[in-house]
Amino acid sequence: MNSALEFTVPPLFPQRSPPMCGIIGLFRPAPAAAPPGPERVMAARDRMAHRGPDGSGLFQAAGGRLVLGHRRLAIIDPSPAGAQPMTDADAGLTVVFNGEIYNYRELRRELMAQGVTFRSQSDTEVLLRLYDRHGVDGLARLNGMFAFALWDDRRQGLLLARDGLGIKPLYVFDDGETTGFASECRALAALLPERSASRADPAARLGFFMYGWVPEPFSPWAAIEMLPAGTWLWTDARGTSRGRFFDVVDEIVAAEMDARTATPKSRREWLASLRDDVAASVDRHLVADTPVSLFLSAGVDSTMIAELAASATGGVTGVTLTADRFIGSDDDEAPGAAATAAACGMPHHVRHLTAADFTDQRDALLRSMDVPTIDGVNVFFAAAAAADAGFKVALSGVGGDEMLGGYPSFRQIPPLMRFLGPVARIPLLGPALGRGLRRMTAPWLGAFTSPKYASLLECAGADADAYLLRRGLFLPWELERGEDARSLAETLARVRRAAGGDGRYARIASPYLRVLAMETELYMRGQLLRDADWAGMASSVEIRTPLADAALFRRAIRAIAAMTPPPDKRTLSVAIGPQSAAAATRPKTGFSLPIRDWPTASSTTGPVRKPRGLRGWAQFVYDSWNRENGMG
């Protein structure tokens, strides 16, 4: 018997799309299993109150063996009709959903043509009807940012799914008796069995110090993993199965094949198509029943969004974050952002952040951080500025650098592998030469540059290693001190496989597109999108990413694969408009803050000396996060 707690599930579907939120739940599939109890789920759910301050809900089924929880941030349809969990009693389906499905209207029309009837205009109902008709095969048709759990009462099973690019997080654990899931890792950790609650995963630690973020699918808790992007998990009394409905590498490989066989187009035609695809994605991301803001910098990505959104009904408001110490320097984003806002007729808010502001909010930032990361500070303060200005929604330019080759890695990794790769891949000799060069140069190289460049030859033989050399914080040999050699080797093998060391990127023919795949799957997904989630939700702000969108990626990658040379930001910006073209001529500064120069010790007397780059900040974050979360 199904029962809803804390509110009555509405008999009709809401008329608009669902709110952003936090979701959580427990399921014990065995019919004879003891119910996990709703109180534990309610308590863990309310640890995510910042994700959904506008309401909460709970649902039980399967004799109490299933408990679904939800926290609600009302952005679209803020009325009570938008409450979750949402049930279709006729089909025996109930869902808790975090995100949006942008193509729900097209799917609705297709389903109606197949004889499916609807009682509302909501994308929640489209999701349930699509599953009812096509099962997990229907997931490949969804375009949006989403993570959801769907209970199928007829089949007595639970389906978990996460969007193709991994914009929305979904953590899971399965100990053979209980399957748990949640939007946040720490909330799910509160539901772990006692025997697993304090067991850390060494791959999370090693991965964090190698990259500056915890690589997926790892989490600080050994029992918890991130559900891979573009995949689903089904669990019932017979066991657990998994499947995939979107894969970045598959899309790139398909695009390369299309480029070889498709009817040729001119470069002008491809650029026009790419411009239209970006504009359509921006339009999709503007739909909301509350005002929409834009994290506006002086850079190309946010300027393109601003220019494309300028003609939209209601428009957007720019929110710019800069450090007071940048005022008057080339690193100050405010003047360029102000020029864009004025040209687009856009209201504009500027927040100047001081070292004192950082110190005052440092502990709150660390408490909000769901898993350790060296990034996200800028987004944390930008989201707070948007919230202070009255916004629940902010657009971000995340995805532009990945799509249009904006990082130095696109220029540096291919020649490194082209010139040094053949030597590094010589059997036995290549690795020996790489280790020897590193051992000779590492002791003194750190006085002039990052010591990791001692591994220039050692890392030139494989995509994943070359990417680590360029993007990494520490290299594994720098972390060997005090570690058991065998244990470290086993952990490193796990991290390396997760970061592309399994050879998955070798399927892509183009060296440029291999870098694009790594930046999209590793840095963008592992750090930028995850940071956008926790840092935005800390202020109850939903961050949307028009340039990181699965439908846009699928179309854009075909244009990028077909064009020689691939389009860059300057090329596309000219097609977007004059403000974007002007932004492309400015030096790239990045959406950054001077974290390295701000104090991280308990003293606030001034900056303290730190190791090169963000290495000192990384150690501070890791130690502080562990203390805050009882992990050592």
Secondary structure, 3 states (H helix, E strand, C coil): CCEEECCCCCCCCCCCCCCEEEEEEEECCCCCCCCCCHHHHHHHHHHHHHHCECEEEEEEEHHHCEEEEEEEECCCCCCHHHCCCEEECCCCEEEEEEEEECCHHHHHHHHHHCCCCCCCCCHHHHHHHHHHHHHHHHHHHCCEEEEEEEEECCCCEEEEEECCCCCCCCEEEECCCCEEEECCHHHHHCCCCCCCCCCECHHHHHHHHHHCECCCCCCCECCCEECCCCEEEEEECCEEEEEECCCHHHHHHHHHHHHHHCCCCCHHHHHHHHHHHHHHHHHHHCCCCCCEEEECCCCHHHHHHHHHHCCCCCCCEEEEEEEHHHCCCCCCCHHHHHHHHHHCCCCEEEEEECHHHHHHHHHHHHHHCCCCECCCHHHHHHHHHHHHCCCCEEECCCCHHHHCCCCCHHHHHHHHHHHCHHHHCCCCHHHHHHHHHHHHHHHHHCCCCCHHHHHCCCCCCCHHHHHHHHHCCCCHHHHCCCCCHHHHHHHHHHHHHHHHHCCHHHHCCCHHHHHHHHHHHHHHHHHHHHHHHHHHHCCCCEEECCCCCHHHHHHHHHHHHHCCCCCCHHHHHHHHCHHHHHHHCCCCCCCCCCHHHCCCCCCCCCCCCCCCCCHHHHHHHHHHHHHHCCCC
